[in-house]
Amino acid sequence: MFKSIQWKMGLLYFLLILIAMQVIGVQLLQSLQQYYENNYADGLTAQGELIGGLLRRYFTESLQEDYIASLVGEFRLETGAEIIVLDSNGVVLGASQGRSYLVGKRWGQPEISRALTGIKGQEIRWDPIRQERLMSTAIPVLDGRETVGVVYLSGSLAEIDRTLQDIRTFLLSATAIALIITAIIGAGLARTITRPIQEVTQKAALIAAGDFDQRITIRSADEIGQLGETFNYLSSRLQETLREIAHQKNKVEAILTNMNDGVLALDEGGSLIHSNPAACRMLGLKEEEALGKPWQEIPVLEQLEPVLEEVWAHKKNISTQLVVVQKNPRVIQVHLTPLGDVGENLRGTVIALHDITEQEKLESMRKDFVANVSHELKTPITTIKSYVETLLDGAVTDEKLVIPFLNVVATETDRMARLVRDLLQLSQLDYEEVRWEKRPLALPELVQNAARRWLVEMEKKKLCLALDLAPDLPLVLADKDRVEQVLENLLSNAVKFTPEGGSITITGAAEENFVRVVIADTGIGIPPEDQSRIFERFYRVDKARSRSQGGTGLGLSIAQELIRAQGGDITLDSEPGKGTRVSFTLPVATPLPSTDNRPPTTDIGGIAKCLWKK
């Protein structure tokens, strides 16, 4: 209870008033007691001197005891004090009633002894019989310089003591009343001081709990009011500062959350204290499981142990690479930065992660591309060079060799021309330099035209071709030349890789906002392990076979780029020994027409005997 400032201040006021009243009371009582006693002593002295003056001539003459007794009795009645008259030898000459037994006897008191020497004597003593204080005064009676007698007066101080006691009682009562009033006023004053302090304390607790809208009501212009104003200013500034900090934190969190690079933070002990979604995605971590764990317990970070130790030992930035083995392995560029305070003590480590898997793939593709182009050019150049050298060595005069050799040179030259043409087209597609002339097209007509161009080759290999393309298929929005090129590439592959007696089927159907064309053959097929890479540039399943048939390894890559650039997609499905099915889609140019009762198209000019309906 007394820990409260209000109680402490109230108690302080109480003690101050109590001490003040006690000091004042004691001082007042002492002053009054001294005043009353001095006044009473002066009265006794005056009475004694008066009596001494009346009796002076009797001390030098024969004193009459009756006169002394009468005079003492009168003054006794007048003053109420006991009066004793003594001669110069200290013998009692007369005494008031009650002390008459002392007449004729020597009576010695300290004050009487002093009076006999000519010095007034005065004493205050306690009378155990009467239970009160008595004041006695001995007045010397002088005749010139000679002490001829002594007048002794003794009076009770009971009246003075009663008066002082009444005053003391009054002071105690006044002190009690003053203390009560002081307690009430002090409590009020203390409350006026402590209430704002309590309000500040309560508001501060609410602010500490996160409620920064708290303000103090200013009730005065004194120091307490200034404290409230300062608190309100501090609260306002704190609110603004924390709002700014929260804003900056949200910005940082938004940046860290949405950035493609990963960020990890370790404390000075090496425990993970932060990770953004990109880092968890790159490393295959679950943030809620990894946070708070030492780096040694996070398997993917174990690869960084020597690097982390070097960073902590030398307090320097280090970059390295990390290979994360998952379903799809990733190559991560890792940059480690130690964090220190002013005293260069290690406070943590920031690990920045950048996924360079695609860059590595692109670099690998670039290297493969250069190697493939070099290889594709090397073979025809070597062939041409060897045949030209043979001709230069004299074979040019041999008519049997010249024509075949020149045919080979022409063939290899055409092959290089096709390769260069395909590379240029891929480059234009990569850099979006192709001019597209998109317009509504009828796919059945384009398919039939493409099929007619391969009829001779199909007849040579005794291949059967079946078409199932409804004439009322929706028009597609595409570039005619590019679609014909795609059909040319796909039919070329189907004819090349389908053995004699096989078949090729071309179907077309509408699918929502697209038209799908499927070219299926009964050729040699493609192994499953090669199907995922079949659209890569220069990729061949059987390199020797493809090269011998004049392929560049770029046909399917070009077809994929052309189809996707026009808003469609292309897929491949194959089974070794049974055939391959290539499917591509193109967006429709008009709403889909009704597809009921579509007759198959079979008019392709001359090989209807090999056609069948699906």
Buried (B, 14 or more C-beta within 10 A) or exposed (E): EEEEEBBEBBBEBBEEBBEEBEEEBEEBBEEBBEEBBEEBBEBBBBBBBBBBEBBBEBBEEEBEEEEBBEBBBEBBEEBEBBBBBBBBEBBBBBBBEEBEEBBEEEBEBEBBBBBBEEEBBBBEEEEEEEEBBBBBBBBBBBEEEEBBBBBBBBBBBBEBBEBBEEBBEEBEEEBEEBBEEBBEEBBEBBBBBBEBBBBBEEBBEBBEEEEBEBEBEBEEEEEBBEBBEEBBEEBEEEBEEBEEEEEEEEEEEEEBEEEEBBBBBBBBEBBBEBBBBBBBBBBEBEEEEBEEBEBEEBEBBEBBEEBBEBBBEEBEEBEBEBEBEEEEEBBBBBBBBBBEEEEEEBEBBBBBBBBBBEEBEEEEBEEBBEEBBEEBBEBBBEBBEEBBEBBEEEBBEEEEBEEEBBEBBEBBBEBBEBBBEBBEBBEEBEEEEBEEEBEEBBBBEBBBEBBEEBBEEBEEEEBBBBBBBBEBBBBBBBBEEBBBBBBBBBBBBBBBBBEEEBBBBBBBBBEEEBBBBBBBBBBBBBEEEBBEEBBBBBBBBEEEEBBEEEBBBBBBBBBBBBBEBBBBEBBBEBEBEEBBBBBBBBBBBEEBBEEEEBEBBBEBEEBEEBBEEE
